[in-house]
Amino acid sequence: MIQHHPIRTRLLEAPRALAAVVALVLPSLSTPVAAQEVTMETLLDRIQIEDLLTRYYYDLSQGEAHALSEYFTEDALLDVDGTIARGHAEIAALYGGDGDTEAEPAEEAAEGRNHMLLTNPVIEISGDTAIAHVIWTGVMNEGVGKPPSLYEQGREDTELVKVDGKWLIKRRYISSDSGLPDRFDETYEPRDNPLD
């Protein structure tokens, strides 16, 4: 019978113990941060919120800017790169055109057909309130024979509330990352998510 020295025995067992620890810890390190639990209710809420945000830009592209204030609560805050509107009347004025304050970038693009792409949505539902984060990208199409071009991009951070079963925007921050229209030069300041 071979006798091993106690220190040598511990050294031989150390790799096995380390492997056991790694086997226990490694799966927890590779597990992503838990997303919100999906239920039928949160799934329906998410679909309704994504639909609201998409229709918002659809209405804008169809020349329905005058109706955009209806997407907001009566006391809502809209902050477009530091240009602020509060409540339906100010939001309608911001979109409706009192000259220099028309807010949406899609209206400033050159002649042609433009589209606003909303991507990478992160939507967190908490009862009758929600937070939505999306990336927006303006795409200009100057003609069917020409390639599309990007003219701006940024982020939206939006707080929503459900009122009588309908989601509405309570606070909305539009933050440009490129292609900032000149009319926002005076109010623009770089920022992260204002809802944090």
C-alpha positions in Angstrom: 0.0 0.0 0.0 1.4 3.4 -1.0 1.2 6.2 1.5 0.9 9.7 0.2 2.2 12.6 2.1 -0.7 14.8 3.5 0.5 17.9 1.7 0.9 16.0 -1.6 -2.6 14.6 -1.2 -4.1 18.1 -0.7 -2.3 19.3 -3.8 -3.7 16.4 -5.8 -7.2 17.1 -4.6 -7.1 20.9 -5.1 -7.7 20.8 -8.9 -10.8 18.6 -8.4 -12.1 21.0 -5.7 -11.4 24.0 -8.0 -13.2 22.2 -10.9 -16.2 21.6 -8.6 -16.4 25.3 -7.6 -16.1 26.4 -11.2 -18.8 24.0 -12.2 -21.1 25.6 -9.6 -20.2 29.2 -10.2 -19.8 29.3 -14.0 -23.5 28.8 -14.9 -24.5 31.7 -12.7 -21.9 34.0 -14.4 -23.2 33.2 -17.9 -26.9 33.6 -17.0 -28.1 37.0 -18.3 -29.8 39.5 -16.0 -33.4 38.3 -15.6 -35.9 40.1 -17.8 -39.3 41.0 -16.6 -41.5 38.0 -16.2 -43.8 37.7 -19.2 -47.5 37.1 -18.5 -50.5 37.4 -20.8 -51.2 40.8 -19.3 -47.7 42.2 -19.6 -47.5 40.8 -23.1 -50.7 42.6 -24.1 -49.5 45.8 -22.4 -46.2 45.6 -24.3 -47.9 45.1 -27.7 -50.2 48.1 -26.9 -47.2 50.3 -26.0 -45.2 49.3 -29.1 -48.3 50.0 -31.2 -48.7 53.4 -29.6 -45.1 54.4 -30.3 -45.2 53.1 -33.9 -48.5 54.8 -34.7 -47.1 58.0 -33.3 -44.5 58.1 -36.0 -46.9 56.8 -38.6 -49.3 59.7 -37.9 -46.4 62.1 -38.1 -45.3 60.7 -41.5 -48.9 60.9 -42.8 -49.1 64.7 -42.0 -51.2 64.1 -38.8 -48.9 66.0 -36.5 -51.8 68.0 -35.2 -53.2 64.8 -33.6 -50.0 63.8 -31.8 -50.9 65.6 -28.5 -53.7 63.0 -28.1 -51.0 60.4 -27.4 -50.2 62.2 -24.2 -51.8 62.7 -20.8 -53.3 66.2 -20.1 -50.3 67.1 -17.9 -47.6 65.4 -20.0 -44.0 66.5 -20.5 -42.4 66.3 -23.9 -38.7 67.2 -24.0 -37.1 67.2 -27.5 -33.3 67.8 -27.0 -34.0 70.3 -24.2 -37.0 72.0 -26.0 -39.8 71.4 -23.5 -43.6 71.4 -23.9 -46.1 70.6 -21.1 -49.7 69.6 -21.6 -51.7 69.1 -24.8 -51.7 72.8 -25.9 -47.9 73.2 -25.8 -47.3 69.7 -27.3 -49.8 70.5 -30.1 -48.0 73.8 -30.7 -44.6 72.1 -30.8 -45.8 69.7 -33.4 -48.4 71.9 -35.1 -46.1 74.5 -36.5 -45.7 77.9 -35.0 -42.7 78.4 -37.3 -39.5 77.4 -35.7 -40.8 75.0 -33.1 -42.0 72.1 -35.2 -40.3 69.3 -33.3 -40.1 66.2 -35.3 -37.0 65.5 -37.4 -39.0 63.7 -40.1 -40.5 67.0 -41.1 -37.1 68.7 -41.6 -35.8 66.1 -44.1 -35.4 67.1 -47.7 -38.1 66.3 -50.3 -38.8 62.6 -50.6 -40.3 59.9 -48.5 -38.9 59.4 -45.0 -39.5 56.8 -42.4 -38.7 56.5 -38.8 -37.4 53.2 -37.6 -37.9 52.3 -33.9 -35.6 49.5 -32.8 -34.2 47.8 -29.7 -37.3 48.3 -27.5 -36.9 47.7 -23.8 -40.3 48.0 -22.1 -40.9 47.5 -18.4 -44.5 47.1 -17.2 -45.4 47.8 -13.6 -49.2 47.6 -13.2 -50.7 50.7 -14.8 -47.3 52.4 -15.4 -44.5 51.5 -17.8 -41.1 52.7 -19.0 -40.1 52.3 -22.7 -36.7 52.9 -24.2 -36.2 52.7 -28.0 -33.6 53.8 -30.6 -35.0 55.8 -33.5 -33.4 56.2 -36.9 -34.5 58.5 -39.6 -34.3 57.1 -43.2 -34.7 59.3 -46.3 -35.8 57.8 -49.6 -35.2 60.4 -52.4 -36.5 58.2 -55.1 -37.1 54.6 -56.1 -33.9 54.4 -58.1 -31.7 55.8 -55.3 -30.4 54.1 -52.2 -31.9 55.2 -48.8 -29.8 57.3 -46.5 -29.8 57.8 -42.8 -30.2 61.4 -41.7 -30.5 61.2 -37.9 -30.5 58.8 -34.9 -31.2 59.0 -31.2 -33.0 57.6 -28.2 -36.4 57.9 -26.7 -37.1 57.3 -23.0 -40.8 57.4 -22.2 -42.9 57.0 -19.1 -46.4 55.8 -19.8 -49.6 55.4 -17.7 -52.7 53.4 -18.4 -55.8 55.6 -18.3 -59.2 53.9 -18.7 -57.5 50.9 -20.3 -55.5 53.0 -22.8 -51.7 53.7 -22.6 -50.7 57.4 -22.8 -47.4 59.1 -22.6 -46.7 60.9 -19.3 -43.1 62.0 -19.9 -41.1 61.6 -23.1 -37.5 62.5 -23.7 -36.2 62.5 -27.2 -32.4 62.7 -27.3 -30.5 63.1 -30.5 -27.2 61.3 -31.0 -26.6 62.5 -34.6 -28.3 64.6 -37.2 -29.5 67.2 -34.7 -31.7 69.8 -36.5 -30.3 73.4 -36.2 -33.4 74.6 -34.3 -32.3 72.6 -31.2 -28.7 73.9 -31.0 -29.6 76.3 -28.2 -31.3 73.8 -26.0 -29.3 70.6 -26.8 -27.0 69.1 -24.1 -25.7 65.5 -24.3 -27.6 63.3 -21.8 -28.1 59.7 -20.8 -31.5 58.3 -19.9 -33.3 61.2 -18.1 -35.7 58.7 -16.5 -32.9 57.0 -14.5 
